[in-house]
């Protein structure tokens, strides 16, 4: 019997793709570099802003100094219009309502910067209480390191085996496996069923509310 849920944020609870793509493409345009179609960003996001920027830049320009400058520009551009198109996915409200009705504690674990993760959850998902909301923090390894997931487990006083972990990328599935949690793949997100299964997903869901079948 599962006792709690950890959610990824981008591509799982919130559809952030257009705003991320718009901001990164603006950075590229400002430097006279080629931009990427929005759909291509599904393969670029998910491992933190540094990896997003590195993947978006042309290969000859991925030196640390250029990446650092582009990261600062990306954070600035994204902060200007991060909520322009971002919304919860269809079915997320029904899922969160169902978990609340069942008194299932919930947490969010993201590779977005911690302050931004908290801000996005508070703004976009204000109707639901999350026991813990964690993003990327200085000095703490990002996902797929299991440290954040295990911190949530410890803070909530629930054994890792009691957690469902819902995410949409290989990074999320690897995090869940490493933490000893039950990995569930979100097919409405950014990556493919093949990627999710090959990285450890035990179940794949087509709709957010399908997670309620576990409780």
Secondary structure, DSSP 8 states (H G I E B T S, - for coil): ---EEEE-SBTTTEE-HHHHHHHHHHHHHHTT-----GGGGGGT-SS-HHHHHHHHS-GGG-SHHHHHHHHHHHHHHHHHHTTSS-EE-TTHHHHHHHHHHTT-EEEEEEEEEHHHHHHHHHHH-TTS--SEEEEE-TTS--TTSTHHHHHHHHHHT--GGGEEEEESSHHHHHHHHHHT-EEEEETTSSS-HHHHHHTT-SEEESSGGGGGGG-
